[in-house]
Amino acid sequence: MSILNVQHVSHSYGGREIFEDVSFRLLKGEHVALVGANGEGKTTFLSILTGKLTPDAGTVEWARRTSVGYLDQHASLVPGMTIRETLRTAFDTMMQQEKEMLAAYDKMSEATPEEMERLLQDVGDIQNLLEAGGYYTIDARIEEVAGGLGLRDVGLERRVDELSGGQRTKVLLTKLLLENPDILILDEPTNYLDAEHIAWLTTYLQNYENAFILVSHDVPFLNAVTNVIWHIENLNLTRYTGSYEHFEEMAALKRKQEAAAYERQQAEIAREKDFIQRNKARVATRGMANSRQKRLDKMEVLTKRAQRPKAHFHFDVDRTPSRFVLEAKRLVLGYDTPLTTPVDIRVERGRKIAIRGTNGLGKSTLLKTLLGMQPPVSGTVERGDFVSVGYFEQESPAGNQNTALEEFWQAYPGRSNFEVRAALAACGLTNEHITTKMLALSGGEAARVRLAKIIEQPVNLLVLDEPTNHLDVETKKELQRALREYKGTLLLVSHEPEFYEGWVDTVWNIERWTTKVV
């Protein structure tokens, strides 16, 4: 049964074509991954499906009485509310139904027999809806889902405006799962989740009876939870059945077949044109030449698949620093209250260190404290001699009106226009991207601009806070290659063990230092 029909959808943004005549259906129970390179329009497409954007042409039709829940990358929470209060809003509809039921009970004292019969019917219907929806186990359900995604560790009585970006994402995701809509639409749900919470979400989605559509660049996660792949590429959407690994095999085969068909047709066109050229002037063969020309004119000419520019990252190393690039003694992280017990840290030159741990325990705070951007609660941090730092912050500044070109130029005003464009192009950005405002770029495109700024100058200490969050699969592989080859010191925060396992020297688990119960 089809629950979503998309017919002949086309859309452009800022003069840039994103989709052209896209049609497909979503069937009941399908678990769909929407995949494609950075900038292909995945988030835009989800906005069209949810009605946040109106396509330039075509129709999007959901089946009647279908409830759609959307986890948006940029959704916000109501300041002042606690996590528990926010999660309880997932049941607002049922709470309103309960009010209607209690009001019906109040009317019964003065009702006529006919009215009493109708009120009893209403009360019975509402009671059945509340029981079917699990209304009388709301608090238990909140505890279960919040625990699975790590919010009980944060504290359900904490105000949402005190939370980190990752914790806010967890609240939004938990609320959405508690709403239990007919269709889940999830935009990069694992970006701020730790490994154990990704495992919980994986099990939840594997057992999810309804359909869902998700965008993610986490390949193991996609392989575990999806059975249909929608691939966006070159303005079109292609549907594949099976896992992400199966999709990669089939997409590669399709590209090979398309390339072979294009080459065959080009060879045929060349032969026909040669025959026509040699025979159109001769009376005896002019008819055949004209006939072939007509056939050639009617031929549907295949176009060569457009190749998206690929990123190439290379981090140059600055002069050799002292043996220990960072040293911390009795360091306590935190803001108003301590997040960790006192800890001694030594980062030796040339070491590659990954940092893992549950969100909210201070991974980003640790990086900022070691770099002198955030004062510690107590303890000292000393930077070695001749240390030069390249720092990638987890979240881009909101509302950045600079174009990518201006953003880079602001950091390197002495570079020529050609040098700036070449640096951005090396990170897989086209002229179209370069002249687009940062706030209009996709998360992956904006991340490439920020990486380009780091790459432009040799450094001997790279500090990267979740650099893979929005990068597509191919760009993530290229970043991994570049970091493996980097000869300097690396501090890397990542929630993806498969990204760093096998090539980092040490993994710090910040949960060992925390003052919180994990």
RORORO-963687 format. One line per 5 residues: their letters; for each residue x, y, z of C-alpha. Coordinates in nm, 2 decimals, always signed. Each point is the difference from the previous one (the first is absolute). Example, Ala and Ser with C-alpha at 12.3 -4.5 7.8 and 13.67 -1.06 7.14 Angstrom:
BEGIN
AS	+1.23:-0.45:+0.78  +0.14:+0.34:-0.07;
This chain:
BEGIN
MSILN	+0.00:+0.00:+0.00  +0.14:+0.34:-0.10  +0.00:+0.26:+0.28  +0.19:+0.27:-0.20  -0.02:+0.08:-0.37;
VQHVS	+0.25:+0.25:-0.15  -0.07:+0.09:-0.36  +0.22:+0.20:-0.24  +0.16:+0.22:+0.27  +0.25:+0.26:-0.11;
HSYGG	+0.17:+0.26:+0.22  +0.27:+0.26:-0.02  +0.16:+0.22:+0.27  +0.18:+0.32:-0.07  +0.01:-0.07:-0.37;
REIFE	+0.14:-0.34:+0.06  -0.19:-0.31:-0.12  -0.03:-0.26:+0.27  -0.27:-0.25:-0.13  -0.14:-0.05:-0.34;
DVSFR	-0.32:-0.20:-0.07  +0.04:-0.23:+0.30  -0.28:-0.26:+0.06  -0.02:-0.29:+0.25  -0.22:-0.17:+0.27;
LLKGE	+0.06:-0.09:+0.36  -0.16:-0.33:+0.10  -0.13:-0.10:+0.34  +0.27:-0.14:+0.23  +0.30:+0.11:-0.22;
HVALV	+0.31:+0.10:+0.18  +0.16:+0.25:-0.23  +0.35:+0.17:-0.01  +0.01:+0.32:-0.20  +0.37:+0.02:-0.12;
GANGE	+0.21:+0.21:-0.22  +0.31:+0.22:+0.00  +0.01:+0.32:+0.19  -0.20:+0.27:-0.17  -0.22:-0.23:-0.20;
GKTTF	-0.31:+0.13:+0.19  -0.09:-0.26:+0.25  -0.11:+0.24:+0.27  -0.18:+0.21:-0.25  -0.18:-0.31:-0.12;
LSILT	-0.11:-0.09:+0.35  -0.13:+0.36:+0.04  -0.21:-0.05:-0.32  -0.14:-0.33:+0.13  -0.10:+0.16:+0.33;
GKLTP	-0.15:+0.31:-0.16  +0.26:+0.24:+0.13  +0.08:+0.08:-0.36  -0.22:+0.01:-0.31  +0.15:-0.16:-0.31;
DAGTV	+0.02:+0.21:-0.32  -0.19:-0.27:-0.18  -0.17:-0.33:+0.08  -0.20:-0.14:+0.29  +0.06:-0.17:+0.34;
EWARR	-0.29:-0.19:+0.13  -0.02:-0.19:+0.33  -0.27:-0.26:+0.08  -0.29:+0.14:+0.20  +0.04:+0.01:+0.38;
TSVGY	+0.37:-0.06:-0.02  +0.20:+0.16:+0.28  +0.35:+0.10:-0.09  +0.28:+0.07:+0.26  +0.31:+0.19:-0.12;
LDQHA	+0.33:+0.02:+0.18  +0.15:+0.32:-0.15  +0.37:+0.09:+0.03  -0.10:+0.35:+0.09  -0.31:-0.05:+0.22;
SLVPG	-0.01:+0.20:+0.33  -0.13:-0.06:+0.35  -0.21:+0.23:+0.23  +0.24:+0.17:+0.25  -0.09:-0.03:+0.36;
MTIRE	-0.16:-0.35:-0.02  +0.17:-0.30:+0.16  +0.08:-0.31:-0.21  -0.28:-0.19:+0.16  -0.26:+0.28:-0.07;
TLRTA	+0.12:+0.01:-0.36  -0.03:-0.38:-0.04  -0.35:+0.01:+0.15  -0.11:+0.23:-0.28  +0.02:-0.30:-0.23;
FDTMM	-0.33:-0.11:+0.16  -0.18:+0.33:-0.03  -0.27:-0.14:-0.22  -0.08:-0.28:+0.25  +0.00:+0.25:+0.28;
QQEKE	-0.26:+0.21:-0.18  -0.20:-0.32:-0.06  +0.01:-0.07:+0.37  -0.13:+0.35:+0.07  -0.29:-0.06:-0.24;
MLAAY	-0.08:-0.33:+0.18  +0.00:+0.17:+0.34  -0.22:+0.27:-0.13  -0.24:-0.26:-0.13  -0.02:-0.16:+0.35;
DKMSE	-0.09:+0.34:+0.14  -0.29:+0.04:-0.24  -0.14:-0.33:+0.09  -0.15:+0.13:+0.33  -0.25:+0.21:-0.19;
ATPEE	-0.04:-0.20:-0.32  -0.32:-0.13:-0.15  -0.01:-0.38:-0.08  +0.07:+0.07:-0.36  +0.29:+0.23:+0.09;
MERLL	+0.13:-0.25:+0.25  +0.01:-0.27:-0.27  +0.21:+0.22:-0.23  +0.23:+0.11:+0.28  +0.06:-0.36:+0.11;
QDVGD	+0.09:-0.08:-0.36  +0.24:+0.29:-0.02  +0.16:-0.09:+0.33  +0.04:-0.36:-0.11  +0.16:+0.10:-0.33;
IQNLL	+0.24:+0.24:+0.16  +0.09:-0.26:+0.27  +0.08:-0.26:-0.27  +0.22:+0.25:-0.18  +0.19:+0.09:+0.32;
EAGGY	+0.06:-0.36:+0.09  +0.11:-0.09:-0.36  +0.24:+0.29:+0.00  +0.15:-0.10:+0.34  -0.11:+0.32:+0.17;
YTIDA	+0.00:-0.15:+0.35  +0.36:-0.11:-0.04  +0.13:+0.34:-0.12  +0.26:+0.04:+0.28  +0.13:-0.36:-0.05;
RIEEV	+0.03:+0.06:-0.38  +0.19:+0.33:+0.06  +0.24:-0.17:+0.23  +0.06:-0.29:-0.24  +0.06:+0.20:-0.32;
AGGLG	+0.19:+0.28:+0.19  +0.22:-0.27:+0.16  +0.07:-0.16:-0.34  +0.13:+0.32:-0.14  +0.19:+0.11:+0.31;
LRDVG	-0.22:+0.28:+0.13  -0.05:-0.15:+0.34  +0.38:+0.05:+0.05  -0.04:+0.37:-0.09  -0.29:+0.03:+0.25;
LERRV	-0.36:+0.04:-0.11  -0.05:+0.30:+0.23  +0.26:+0.20:-0.18  -0.11:+0.30:-0.21  +0.03:-0.04:-0.37;
DELSG	+0.18:+0.33:-0.05  +0.29:-0.13:+0.22  +0.07:-0.29:-0.24  +0.27:-0.05:-0.25  -0.07:-0.04:-0.37;
GQRTK	+0.02:-0.38:+0.02  -0.23:-0.01:+0.30  -0.26:+0.22:-0.17  +0.00:-0.24:-0.30  -0.06:-0.29:+0.24;
VLLTK	-0.30:+0.18:+0.15  -0.15:+0.07:-0.34  +0.05:-0.36:-0.11  -0.14:-0.15:+0.33  -0.31:+0.22:-0.03;
LLLEN	-0.05:-0.11:-0.36  +0.03:-0.37:+0.09  -0.25:+0.05:+0.28  -0.25:+0.16:-0.24  +0.01:-0.33:-0.19;
PDILI	-0.11:+0.15:-0.34  -0.11:-0.21:-0.30  +0.31:+0.12:-0.18  +0.34:+0.10:+0.15  +0.22:+0.23:-0.20;
LDEPT	+0.34:+0.03:+0.16  +0.27:+0.24:-0.13  +0.34:-0.13:+0.12  -0.13:-0.14:+0.33  +0.34:-0.16:+0.11;
NYLDA	+0.21:+0.32:-0.04  +0.00:+0.07:+0.38  -0.06:-0.34:+0.13  +0.26:-0.22:+0.17  +0.07:-0.36:-0.10;
EHIAW	-0.22:-0.15:+0.27  -0.29:+0.23:-0.09  +0.04:-0.07:-0.37  -0.02:-0.37:+0.09  -0.33:+0.07:+0.19;
LTTYL	-0.14:+0.20:-0.30  +0.10:-0.27:-0.24  -0.20:-0.26:+0.19  -0.29:+0.23:+0.03  -0.01:+0.07:-0.37;
QNYEN	+0.05:-0.37:-0.09  -0.32:-0.08:+0.19  -0.19:+0.31:-0.12  -0.32:-0.12:-0.17  -0.08:+0.32:-0.19;
AFILV	+0.20:+0.15:-0.29  +0.28:+0.24:+0.05  +0.23:+0.22:-0.21  +0.34:+0.09:+0.13  +0.31:+0.19:-0.12;
SHDVP	+0.33:-0.12:+0.14  +0.36:-0.05:-0.11  +0.06:-0.27:+0.26  +0.04:-0.31:-0.22  -0.02:-0.27:+0.28;
FLNAV	-0.32:+0.17:+0.13  -0.16:+0.01:-0.35  +0.09:-0.36:-0.06  -0.16:-0.10:+0.33  -0.34:+0.18:-0.02;
TNVIW	-0.10:+0.06:-0.37  -0.14:-0.22:-0.27  -0.05:+0.26:-0.28  +0.25:+0.26:-0.13  -0.11:+0.32:-0.18;
HIENL	+0.31:+0.14:-0.17  +0.00:+0.37:-0.10  +0.25:+0.08:-0.27  +0.01:+0.24:-0.30  -0.35:+0.14:+0.06;
NLTRY	-0.16:-0.35:+0.01  -0.11:-0.26:+0.26  +0.07:-0.37:-0.06  -0.16:-0.27:+0.22  +0.20:-0.31:+0.11;
TGSYE	-0.13:-0.29:+0.21  +0.23:-0.14:+0.27  +0.28:+0.11:+0.23  +0.24:+0.29:-0.06  +0.28:-0.24:-0.10;
HFEEM	-0.23:-0.15:-0.26  -0.09:+0.35:-0.13  +0.37:+0.08:-0.04  +0.05:-0.31:-0.21  -0.30:+0.07:-0.21;
AALKR	+0.07:+0.37:-0.04  +0.36:-0.08:-0.11  -0.14:-0.25:-0.26  -0.25:+0.26:-0.12  +0.27:+0.26:-0.05;
KQEAA	+0.21:-0.25:-0.19  -0.29:-0.10:-0.22  -0.08:+0.37:-0.07  +0.36:+0.08:-0.09  +0.02:-0.30:-0.23;
AYERQ	-0.33:+0.10:-0.17  +0.12:+0.35:-0.05  +0.33:-0.11:-0.15  -0.18:-0.24:-0.24  -0.24:+0.27:-0.11;
QAEIA	+0.27:+0.25:-0.05  +0.19:-0.25:-0.22  -0.32:-0.07:-0.20  -0.06:+0.37:-0.05  +0.36:+0.05:-0.11;
REKDF	-0.04:-0.29:-0.25  -0.33:+0.14:-0.13  +0.14:+0.35:-0.04  +0.30:-0.14:-0.19  -0.22:-0.20:-0.24;
IQRNK	-0.23:+0.30:-0.06  +0.30:+0.23:-0.06  +0.15:-0.24:-0.25  -0.32:-0.09:-0.19  -0.23:+0.30:+0.00;
ARVAT	+0.16:+0.15:-0.31  -0.01:-0.32:-0.21  -0.32:-0.05:-0.20  +0.00:-0.37:+0.05  +0.03:+0.01:+0.38;
RGMAN	-0.17:+0.34:+0.07  -0.33:-0.18:+0.09  +0.17:-0.22:+0.26  +0.18:+0.30:+0.14  -0.32:+0.20:+0.04;
SRQKR	-0.17:-0.30:+0.16  +0.27:-0.04:+0.25  +0.00:+0.38:+0.07  -0.37:-0.02:+0.08  +0.05:-0.29:+0.23;
LDKME	+0.28:+0.18:+0.17  -0.21:+0.31:+0.04  -0.27:-0.21:+0.18  +0.25:-0.18:+0.23  -0.04:+0.07:+0.37;
VLTKR	+0.35:+0.10:+0.08  +0.13:-0.12:+0.34  +0.18:+0.25:+0.22  +0.32:-0.08:+0.19  -0.06:-0.02:+0.37;
AQRPK	+0.12:+0.32:+0.17  +0.29:-0.06:+0.23  -0.03:+0.19:+0.33  +0.33:+0.15:+0.12  +0.16:-0.22:+0.26;
AHFHF	+0.17:+0.14:+0.31  +0.38:-0.05:+0.04  +0.12:+0.09:+0.35  +0.37:+0.04:+0.10  +0.11:+0.14:+0.33;
DVDRT	+0.35:+0.15:-0.02  +0.22:-0.02:+0.32  +0.15:+0.30:+0.15  +0.34:+0.01:+0.17  +0.08:-0.26:+0.27;
PSRFV	-0.13:+0.10:+0.34  +0.13:-0.10:+0.34  -0.04:-0.36:+0.11  -0.33:+0.06:+0.19  -0.24:+0.23:-0.19;
LEAKR	-0.25:+0.02:+0.29  +0.03:-0.07:+0.37  -0.27:+0.03:+0.26  +0.03:-0.06:+0.37  -0.28:-0.07:+0.24;
LVLGY	-0.24:+0.13:-0.27  -0.37:+0.02:+0.09  -0.24:+0.08:-0.29  -0.33:+0.18:+0.04  -0.19:+0.33:+0.01;
DTPLT	-0.19:+0.07:+0.32  +0.05:-0.35:+0.13  +0.28:-0.25:-0.06  -0.05:-0.26:-0.28  +0.30:-0.21:+0.08;
TPVDI	+0.23:-0.11:+0.28  +0.35:+0.15:+0.00  +0.20:-0.16:-0.29  +0.36:+0.03:-0.12  +0.04:+0.01:-0.38;
RVERG	+0.31:-0.01:-0.23  -0.03:+0.02:-0.37  +0.32:-0.11:-0.16  +0.12:+0.13:-0.34  -0.12:-0.22:-0.29;
RKIAI	-0.26:-0.19:+0.19  -0.35:-0.05:-0.14  -0.27:-0.01:+0.27  -0.37:-0.07:-0.03  -0.24:+0.12:+0.27;
RGTNG	-0.32:-0.17:+0.06  -0.28:+0.00:+0.27  -0.36:+0.08:+0.06  -0.12:+0.34:-0.11  +0.00:+0.27:+0.27;
LGKST	+0.30:-0.14:+0.19  +0.23:+0.27:-0.14  +0.17:-0.12:-0.32  -0.03:+0.34:-0.17  +0.07:+0.17:+0.33;
LLKTL	+0.32:-0.20:+0.03  +0.12:+0.11:-0.35  -0.08:+0.37:+0.07  +0.17:-0.02:+0.35  +0.32:-0.15:-0.14;
LGMQP	+0.01:+0.27:-0.27  -0.06:+0.28:+0.25  -0.34:+0.09:-0.14  -0.18:-0.10:+0.33  +0.14:+0.04:+0.35;
PVSGT	+0.02:-0.31:+0.21  -0.18:-0.03:+0.33  +0.34:-0.07:+0.15  +0.34:-0.12:-0.11  +0.24:+0.12:-0.26;
VERGD	+0.06:-0.05:-0.37  +0.33:+0.08:-0.17  +0.07:+0.00:-0.37  +0.33:-0.11:-0.14  +0.25:+0.21:-0.20;
FVSVG	-0.07:+0.07:-0.36  -0.35:-0.16:+0.00  -0.23:+0.11:-0.28  -0.36:-0.10:+0.01  -0.27:-0.08:-0.26;
YFEQE	-0.34:-0.02:+0.18  -0.33:-0.13:-0.14  -0.29:+0.09:+0.21  -0.30:-0.24:+0.02  -0.27:+0.25:-0.10;
SPAGN	+0.01:+0.27:-0.26  -0.10:+0.35:+0.11  -0.37:+0.06:-0.07  -0.11:+0.26:-0.25  +0.33:+0.05:-0.17;
QNTAL	-0.06:+0.24:-0.29  +0.34:-0.03:-0.16  +0.04:-0.19:-0.32  +0.24:-0.29:+0.01  +0.25:+0.22:-0.19;
EEFWQ	-0.04:+0.29:+0.25  +0.03:-0.25:+0.30  +0.33:-0.13:-0.13  +0.13:+0.35:-0.10  -0.08:+0.13:+0.35;
AYPGR	+0.24:-0.25:+0.14  +0.27:+0.05:-0.27  -0.04:+0.36:-0.13  +0.34:-0.01:-0.17  -0.10:-0.28:-0.24;
SNFEV	-0.09:+0.07:-0.36  -0.34:-0.07:-0.14  +0.15:-0.29:-0.20  +0.17:-0.15:+0.31  -0.32:+0.02:+0.20;
RAALA	-0.20:-0.17:-0.27  +0.26:-0.27:-0.05  +0.01:-0.08:+0.37  -0.38:-0.03:+0.02  -0.01:-0.21:-0.32;
ACGLT	+0.26:-0.24:+0.14  -0.26:-0.08:+0.28  -0.26:-0.09:-0.26  -0.18:+0.33:-0.03  -0.12:+0.14:-0.33;
NEHIT	-0.03:+0.36:-0.11  -0.37:-0.02:+0.09  +0.09:-0.10:+0.36  +0.27:+0.26:+0.02  -0.24:+0.29:-0.07;
TKMLA	-0.28:-0.14:+0.23  -0.05:+0.14:+0.35  +0.12:-0.23:+0.28  -0.35:-0.02:+0.15  -0.14:-0.13:-0.33;
LSGGE	+0.26:-0.28:-0.04  -0.07:-0.35:+0.12  +0.16:-0.12:+0.32  +0.26:-0.20:-0.20  +0.08:+0.29:-0.24;
AARVR	+0.05:+0.24:+0.30  +0.22:-0.25:+0.17  +0.22:-0.01:-0.32  +0.04:+0.37:+0.01  +0.11:-0.01:+0.37;
LAKII	+0.25:-0.29:-0.08  +0.14:+0.20:-0.29  +0.08:+0.29:+0.24  +0.20:-0.24:+0.22  +0.18:-0.17:-0.29;
EQPVN	+0.12:+0.33:-0.14  +0.25:+0.05:+0.27  +0.26:-0.25:+0.13  -0.07:-0.11:+0.36  +0.16:-0.25:+0.23;
LLVLD	-0.31:-0.06:+0.22  -0.34:-0.08:-0.15  -0.29:+0.02:+0.24  -0.32:-0.13:-0.17  -0.34:-0.01:+0.18;
EPTNH	-0.24:-0.24:-0.18  +0.13:+0.09:-0.35  -0.19:-0.28:-0.17  -0.35:+0.10:+0.12  -0.13:+0.12:-0.34;
LDVET	+0.25:-0.14:-0.24  -0.12:-0.25:-0.27  +0.15:-0.35:-0.01  +0.27:+0.08:-0.27  +0.11:+0.33:+0.16;
KKELQ	+0.02:-0.18:+0.34  +0.23:-0.26:-0.15  +0.22:+0.27:-0.15  +0.02:+0.18:+0.34  +0.10:-0.33:+0.16;
RALRE	+0.28:-0.05:-0.25  +0.13:+0.35:+0.05  +0.00:-0.04:+0.38  +0.18:-0.33:-0.02  +0.27:+0.16:-0.21;
YKGTL	+0.03:+0.31:+0.21  +0.34:+0.01:+0.17  -0.09:+0.24:+0.28  -0.20:-0.05:+0.33  -0.37:-0.06:-0.01;
LLVSH	-0.28:+0.03:+0.26  -0.32:-0.13:-0.15  -0.35:-0.01:+0.16  -0.22:-0.25:-0.18  -0.30:-0.22:+0.07;
EPEFY	+0.09:-0.23:-0.29  +0.25:-0.26:+0.11  +0.02:-0.14:-0.35  +0.14:+0.33:-0.12  +0.31:+0.00:+0.23;
EGWVD	+0.05:-0.36:+0.11  +0.32:-0.16:-0.14  +0.20:+0.32:-0.05  -0.01:+0.21:+0.32  +0.25:-0.07:+0.27;
TVWNI	-0.22:+0.05:+0.31  -0.37:+0.03:+0.08  -0.10:+0.22:+0.30  -0.33:-0.09:+0.15  -0.11:+0.31:+0.19;
ERWTT	-0.26:-0.20:+0.19  +0.30:-0.12:+0.22  +0.05:+0.36:+0.12  -0.36:+0.11:+0.04  -0.16:+0.09:+0.33;
KVV	-0.34:-0.11:-0.14  -0.16:-0.34:+0.03  +0.03:-0.16:-0.35;
